[in-house]
Amino acid sequence: MSLRWLRARTALAHAFCVFLRVFACTALALVWLPCTSAMAEAELDLVWRSAPGCPDAIWAAQQITIQLGRELSAAAETQLRSQVEIVHAGARFRLTLRTSRGEITGERTLEDARCEHVAEAATLMIALAIDESALRESQAQADKLAQAQANASTQAAPPPRPDQQAGPATTTPRRTGPQHAEPWPPARDQARTRSGLRARLSLLGDLGFLPSPSFGPELALGVHRPRFAAEMSGFWLPERRSRGAPRVAVSLWAVALRGCLHRSSERWLIGGCLGAELGRVSAHGMGLRENLAKRALFAAMDALLRTRLRLAPRVWLASDLGLSAPFFRQRFVTQNTGDQSQTTLHTPQLLTARASLGIEFAF
């Protein structure tokens, strides 16, 4: 028994030693990897925040690469940390650039009427901070290439005929330095390029379907593109009662799907929408010997005139004005037990007017 116990204890001790070795190697690897990554960091750590419609971080990284004339290094001895913030300053755009390399920090502010101008200035200053000599070489190469192209075009031109009179020499200005692969859209088109999700909360008014004018909440969620949009909305119109006695009380809830075409600028949007509505109408009698409650299907087509006004970078004032045409015009009547005649209490209009006003959020 003692020999078996000794062998088992020896095997257990050996397994424990193997476990300690594996644990030690893993711990050393976990400690060594951060150290090696700290020794060789990315050449640029860029944080880019810009107003809606302005160039984004992907564009900025491409521009910095073009201006340097090379790719950014993923393992550099020193790292440049840059924070770029572009915000609205009234009718202009304000750039705030903060850079740090080790213990050396700096900050610069710049304003311009166009967003792409301050964005280009930010990428140029970052490229200069990364490698000023490489940027100068890139500019010199661009100058040599432009000069070579100018000389080639001059040599390819045919010599002037003797009868041609020499006029005053003219020069064509040329742009030197690094060129942009793709120019950023002008400021007037920035809002059109903005795409994303939109959420809207509105107060909806209806005139013509219920016995009296009605107001209720409307909630919408949609996808916005530069030229068109698609949305789904739901609304509820609370109960409204007809006049006189007996009376009928009618309420409506529905879900709508719409497609829209629009034109937009940086501050406003205007367009038109077509859609379909599907929901349920609820009604019950009042002042009768037997008050009955009924529910019926509601289906309609609608057409809207849509306008939007920007209140903040991601907030819009939303307004819709349009018409709705129900497929089914339910008549709400009473049945007289004596002569089996009917008395109409309410009939929806052939066309009902709709208007809404609310706040729309862009994501």
Backbone torsions as a table, in degrees:
resi	resn	phi	psi	omega
1	MET	NA	-39.9	-178.7
2	SER	-68.2	-36.5	179.4
3	LEU	-66.4	-43.0	177.7
4	ARG	-62.6	-43.5	178.7
5	TRP	-61.5	-37.5	179.9
6	LEU	-66.8	-42.4	177.8
7	ARG	-63.8	-42.6	179.0
8	ALA	-63.3	-41.1	179.6
9	ARG	-66.4	-36.4	178.5
10	THR	-66.3	-43.4	177.9
11	ALA	-63.1	-40.3	178.4
12	LEU	-64.2	-40.3	179.3
13	ALA	-66.1	-39.0	178.7
14	HIS	-64.4	-43.5	178.4
15	ALA	-63.0	-38.1	179.4
16	PHE	-66.4	-37.1	177.6
17	CYS	-66.3	-40.9	176.7
18	VAL	-61.3	-42.0	178.3
19	PHE	-61.2	-41.5	179.7
20	LEU	-64.2	-39.3	178.9
21	ARG	-64.4	-44.8	178.4
22	VAL	-62.3	-42.7	179.6
23	PHE	-63.4	-41.3	-179.8
24	ALA	-65.6	-41.6	179.3
25	CYS	-65.0	-41.1	178.4
26	THR	-63.8	-42.7	179.7
27	ALA	-63.7	-41.3	178.5
28	LEU	-64.6	-37.6	178.7
29	ALA	-65.9	-42.4	179.4
30	LEU	-64.8	-34.0	178.4
31	VAL	-76.4	-36.3	-174.8
32	TRP	-74.0	-36.1	-177.2
33	LEU	-62.2	-47.5	176.0
34	PRO	-61.8	-33.9	-180.0
35	CYS	-66.0	-44.4	-179.9
36	THR	-66.7	-36.9	177.9
37	SER	-69.1	-31.2	177.7
38	ALA	-71.4	-30.0	-179.8
39	MET	-72.0	-33.1	-178.9
40	ALA	-126.8	95.4	-177.9
41	GLU	-102.3	169.3	175.3
42	ALA	-64.5	148.1	-175.2
43	GLU	-67.2	-29.4	-176.8
44	LEU	-137.3	129.4	171.7
45	ASP	-112.4	101.0	-170.8
46	LEU	-108.3	126.2	171.5
47	VAL	-114.6	114.8	-172.2
48	TRP	-120.3	116.6	176.4
49	ARG	-123.1	124.7	-176.3
50	SER	-135.8	157.9	178.2
51	ALA	-68.6	156.9	178.6
52	PRO	-57.1	134.7	-179.2
53	GLY	90.6	-8.5	178.8
54	CYS	-89.2	162.4	176.3
55	PRO	-55.7	144.7	-176.5
56	ASP	-100.7	-174.6	-175.4
57	ALA	-67.9	-34.5	179.2
58	ILE	-64.0	-45.0	176.9
59	TRP	-60.5	-42.1	-178.1
60	ALA	-63.6	-42.5	179.3
61	ALA	-63.6	-39.0	177.6
62	GLN	-64.5	-42.1	-179.7
63	GLN	-65.8	-39.1	178.8
64	ILE	-64.6	-40.4	177.5
65	THR	-62.6	-42.4	179.7
66	ILE	-65.1	-41.9	-178.3
67	GLN	-69.9	-33.1	176.7
68	LEU	-76.0	-25.9	-176.4
69	GLY	77.9	18.3	179.8
70	ARG	-161.6	168.5	176.6
71	GLU	-79.7	150.0	176.6
72	LEU	-70.4	139.9	-178.0
73	SER	-78.3	140.1	177.7
74	ALA	-91.5	-8.0	-179.7
75	ALA	-139.9	84.9	-179.2
76	ALA	-110.4	155.3	179.7
77	GLU	-70.1	-36.6	178.0
78	THR	-125.6	148.4	-177.9
79	GLN	-117.3	136.6	175.2
80	LEU	-97.7	121.8	177.4
81	ARG	-100.7	122.6	-177.4
82	SER	-127.8	133.9	175.9
83	GLN	-121.6	119.7	-177.8
84	VAL	-115.2	131.3	177.6
85	GLU	-134.5	120.9	179.0
86	ILE	-118.3	118.7	-176.8
87	VAL	-130.7	164.4	175.0
88	HIS	-74.5	136.5	174.3
89	ALA	-128.8	77.7	-173.2
90	GLY	71.8	-123.9	177.5
91	ALA	-90.2	4.2	-177.6
92	ARG	-118.3	178.8	178.4
93	PHE	-121.2	135.6	-178.3
94	ARG	-112.2	128.8	176.7
95	LEU	-103.7	130.9	172.0
96	THR	-122.4	116.0	-178.0
97	LEU	-114.7	123.0	177.1
98	ARG	-119.4	127.5	-179.9
99	THR	-126.9	151.4	176.4
100	SER	-152.0	137.6	174.4
101	ARG	-137.0	104.5	-173.8
102	GLY	69.4	-123.0	179.4
103	GLU	-96.1	-0.3	-178.5
104	ILE	-93.7	122.2	-179.5
105	THR	-125.8	157.5	178.2
106	GLY	-154.7	159.5	179.6
107	GLU	-146.3	140.5	179.7
108	ARG	-143.3	144.0	-179.9
109	THR	-123.8	139.7	-177.3
110	LEU	-146.2	143.1	178.6
111	GLU	-127.4	147.6	177.3
112	ASP	-157.7	160.4	-179.2
113	ALA	-74.6	-20.2	-178.1
114	ARG	-118.7	137.4	-174.4
115	CYS	-68.1	-38.5	-177.4
116	GLU	-67.1	-25.1	178.5
117	HIS	-67.3	-45.7	179.3
118	VAL	-70.3	-31.2	177.0
119	ALA	-66.6	-42.3	177.4
120	GLU	-63.6	-40.2	178.0
121	ALA	-62.9	-38.3	179.6
122	ALA	-64.8	-44.9	179.5
123	THR	-65.1	-36.7	178.7
124	LEU	-65.6	-43.4	179.6
125	MET	-66.1	-35.8	177.9
126	ILE	-67.7	-41.7	178.0
127	ALA	-63.0	-39.6	176.6
128	LEU	-63.8	-39.0	179.5
129	ALA	-68.9	-30.1	179.5
130	ILE	-72.5	-54.3	-174.5
131	ASP	-156.3	93.7	-177.6
132	GLU	-67.6	-37.9	-178.5
133	SER	-67.5	-39.7	178.8
134	ALA	-65.2	-36.6	178.8
135	LEU	-66.7	-40.1	178.3
136	ARG	-64.6	-39.3	176.9
137	GLU	-63.3	-39.0	178.0
138	SER	-63.9	-40.7	178.1
139	GLN	-66.1	-39.5	179.3
140	ALA	-65.3	-40.1	177.4
141	GLN	-64.1	-39.1	177.7
142	ALA	-64.6	-38.6	177.8
143	ASP	-64.7	-42.7	179.6
144	LYS	-64.3	-40.8	179.8
145	LEU	-64.4	-42.2	178.7
146	ALA	-65.2	-39.3	178.6
147	GLN	-66.4	-40.2	178.2
148	ALA	-63.4	-40.5	178.0
149	GLN	-65.2	-38.7	179.0
150	ALA	-65.7	-41.9	178.7
151	ASN	-65.0	-40.8	-179.9
152	ALA	-63.7	-40.0	179.2
153	SER	-68.8	-32.2	178.4
154	THR	-70.1	-40.3	179.1
155	GLN	-69.6	-31.5	-178.9
156	ALA	-76.9	-16.2	-177.7
157	ALA	-74.2	139.4	179.7
158	PRO	-69.6	148.6	179.4
159	PRO	-66.9	148.7	-178.7
160	PRO	-70.2	147.3	177.1
161	ARG	-74.0	154.6	-177.4
162	PRO	-61.8	-30.0	-177.1
163	ASP	-78.0	-8.9	179.1
164	GLN	-83.0	133.8	178.8
165	GLN	-88.1	138.2	179.1
166	ALA	-75.2	121.8	178.4
167	GLY	-92.1	-177.9	179.3
168	PRO	-65.6	138.7	179.6
169	ALA	-67.2	135.7	178.6
170	THR	-125.9	149.3	178.3
171	THR	-122.5	144.1	178.3
172	THR	-100.0	121.9	-179.7
173	PRO	-65.1	141.7	177.9
174	ARG	-127.0	154.8	-178.6
175	ARG	-97.3	124.3	178.8
176	THR	-103.5	170.4	179.4
177	GLY	92.1	-178.8	-177.3
178	PRO	-66.1	137.7	-179.1
179	GLN	-100.8	152.4	-179.7
180	HIS	-84.1	137.5	177.0
181	ALA	-66.5	-43.1	179.5
182	GLU	-141.1	119.8	179.5
183	PRO	-67.5	143.7	176.9
184	TRP	-71.4	144.5	-179.3
185	PRO	-57.9	149.7	177.8
186	PRO	-59.3	163.3	-176.2
187	ALA	-61.8	-33.5	-178.0
188	ARG	-68.8	-16.9	-179.0
189	ASP	-105.1	5.5	-175.1
190	GLN	-66.0	-42.6	-178.6
191	ALA	-66.4	-28.5	-179.1
192	ARG	-70.3	-27.2	-178.1
193	THR	-83.4	-4.5	-177.8
194	ARG	-80.3	124.1	178.7
195	SER	-127.8	155.2	178.4
196	GLY	158.0	-166.4	-179.8
197	LEU	-88.7	149.1	176.3
198	ARG	-129.5	138.6	175.0
199	ALA	-125.6	136.6	-174.3
200	ARG	-135.3	138.1	173.7
201	LEU	-123.5	120.0	-172.1
202	SER	-134.6	163.7	169.4
203	LEU	-103.7	118.2	-175.1
204	LEU	-102.2	134.0	175.8
205	GLY	-115.1	140.3	-179.1
206	ASP	-128.3	137.1	177.7
207	LEU	-134.9	110.5	176.0
208	GLY	128.5	-28.9	-178.1
209	PHE	-88.4	-46.7	178.1
210	LEU	-86.0	165.5	-177.3
211	PRO	-58.6	-25.8	179.4
212	SER	-144.2	164.1	179.5
213	PRO	-53.9	138.6	-174.3
214	SER	-132.6	147.2	177.5
215	PHE	-130.4	137.5	179.9
216	GLY	-155.0	170.9	-178.2
217	PRO	-79.2	151.5	175.0
218	GLU	-136.5	132.7	178.4
219	LEU	-123.6	130.5	-175.5
220	ALA	-134.2	148.4	176.2
221	LEU	-138.7	129.3	-175.9
222	GLY	-150.5	174.9	177.3
223	VAL	-111.5	126.4	-176.3
224	HIS	-109.6	130.4	176.2
225	ARG	-121.3	169.2	-176.6
226	PRO	-57.0	-34.2	-176.2
227	ARG	-118.1	-15.5	-177.0
228	PHE	-145.9	169.0	179.9
229	ALA	-150.7	154.6	175.1
230	ALA	-133.6	135.8	-176.8
231	GLU	-144.2	157.0	171.5
232	MET	-123.6	131.5	-177.7
233	SER	-133.3	156.8	174.8
234	GLY	-133.2	139.2	-179.2
235	PHE	-140.9	160.2	179.5
236	TRP	-137.3	127.3	175.8
237	LEU	-109.4	114.6	-175.2
238	PRO	-67.7	170.9	-173.5
239	GLU	-61.2	133.6	173.5
240	ARG	-129.0	142.5	-173.6
241	ARG	-108.6	145.0	175.7
242	SER	-76.4	164.3	-179.4
243	ARG	-87.6	161.8	177.7
244	GLY	82.8	-172.8	179.3
245	ALA	-138.8	133.7	-3.4
246	PRO	-70.6	169.2	-176.3
247	ARG	-127.9	166.3	174.7
248	VAL	-131.8	140.1	177.8
249	ALA	-110.9	126.7	-173.8
250	VAL	-125.3	138.1	173.5
251	SER	-134.4	163.5	-174.8
252	LEU	-147.8	137.5	165.9
253	TRP	-133.7	148.2	-175.7
254	ALA	-157.8	160.7	173.8
255	VAL	-118.7	136.4	-176.2
256	ALA	-124.3	142.6	172.0
257	LEU	-117.8	128.9	-174.9
258	ARG	-136.2	150.9	169.6
259	GLY	-121.0	139.1	-172.1
260	CYS	-131.9	146.0	169.0
261	LEU	-118.1	139.8	-175.3
262	HIS	-151.6	166.1	169.6
263	ARG	-123.0	147.1	-173.7
264	SER	-147.1	161.6	171.7
265	SER	-131.7	-166.5	-179.3
266	GLU	-70.6	-23.5	-174.0
267	ARG	-114.7	-19.5	-173.7
268	TRP	-144.0	165.3	176.2
269	LEU	-146.3	139.7	176.1
270	ILE	-141.7	140.5	-178.0
271	GLY	-171.5	-174.0	179.6
272	GLY	-131.6	151.9	-177.0
273	CYS	-134.0	146.3	171.0
274	LEU	-125.5	139.8	-177.2
275	GLY	-157.1	175.6	178.2
276	ALA	-126.9	143.5	-178.6
277	GLU	-120.4	142.8	178.5
278	LEU	-143.0	129.1	-177.3
279	GLY	-166.2	-152.9	-176.2
280	ARG	-140.1	137.6	175.4
281	VAL	-103.8	132.2	176.7
282	SER	-118.5	138.0	-178.7
283	ALA	-147.8	149.8	173.9
284	HIS	-149.5	146.3	-178.9
285	GLY	-79.3	158.9	179.9
286	MET	-142.0	137.4	178.9
287	GLY	80.6	18.6	179.8
288	LEU	-107.3	165.1	177.1
289	ARG	-64.7	-37.2	176.1
290	GLU	-132.3	105.1	-179.1
291	ASN	-84.2	114.8	-179.0
292	LEU	-103.4	150.5	176.5
293	ALA	-116.3	132.9	-178.5
294	LYS	-131.5	153.7	174.0
295	ARG	-129.1	144.3	-177.8
296	ALA	-142.6	158.4	178.7
297	LEU	-74.1	141.0	176.4
298	PHE	-120.2	129.4	176.2
299	ALA	-143.6	139.7	-176.4
300	ALA	-158.0	162.6	169.8
301	MET	-110.9	143.8	179.1
302	ASP	-134.1	155.6	176.6
303	ALA	-133.9	131.3	-173.8
304	LEU	-128.2	146.5	166.1
305	LEU	-100.9	121.0	-171.4
306	ARG	-112.1	133.2	174.7
307	THR	-133.1	144.8	177.7
308	ARG	-136.6	142.8	177.7
309	LEU	-131.0	124.8	-177.0
310	ARG	-72.8	126.0	175.9
311	LEU	-100.7	-32.7	-179.1
312	ALA	-150.2	171.8	-178.1
313	PRO	-51.8	-34.3	-178.6
314	ARG	-124.5	17.6	-178.0
315	VAL	-127.9	132.4	-179.6
316	TRP	-126.2	146.9	168.2
317	LEU	-86.5	120.1	-172.0
318	ALA	-108.0	132.6	178.8
319	SER	-139.1	130.9	176.6
320	ASP	-128.1	140.5	178.2
321	LEU	-139.3	126.2	-176.0
322	GLY	-166.8	-168.3	-178.5
323	LEU	-128.8	150.4	176.8
324	SER	-128.2	135.6	-179.3
325	ALA	-119.1	106.2	179.7
326	PRO	-68.5	142.0	174.5
327	PHE	-73.7	-33.7	-178.9
328	PHE	-121.4	127.6	177.5
329	ARG	-104.4	90.9	-179.8
330	GLN	-68.8	131.3	175.1
331	ARG	-97.8	129.7	178.8
332	PHE	-101.5	112.7	-171.4
333	VAL	-129.9	165.9	170.4
334	THR	-114.1	146.0	-179.2
335	GLN	-105.8	117.6	177.3
336	ASN	-79.5	126.6	-175.3
337	THR	-72.8	-24.1	-176.5
338	GLY	-74.6	-63.4	-176.2
339	ASP	-103.1	8.9	179.2
340	GLN	59.7	22.5	177.7
341	SER	-83.6	163.7	-179.2
342	GLN	-119.2	144.1	175.2
343	THR	-118.8	120.6	-179.1
344	THR	-78.7	124.9	178.1
345	LEU	-94.6	-35.7	179.8
346	HIS	-163.0	141.2	174.1
347	THR	-134.8	123.6	179.2
348	PRO	-61.4	152.8	178.5
349	GLN	-71.7	157.4	178.0
350	LEU	-64.1	-38.4	175.1
351	LEU	-126.2	131.0	178.6
352	THR	-113.7	141.9	-179.1
353	ALA	-89.2	139.8	178.9
354	ARG	-128.1	143.4	174.9
355	ALA	-148.8	141.4	179.2
356	SER	-141.7	152.0	178.5
357	LEU	-144.7	128.9	-178.1
358	GLY	-166.2	-163.6	-178.2
359	ILE	-118.5	134.8	179.4
360	GLU	-118.9	136.5	-177.6
361	PHE	-114.1	134.8	179.5
362	ALA	-103.3	138.2	-179.3
363	PHE	-123.1	NA	NA
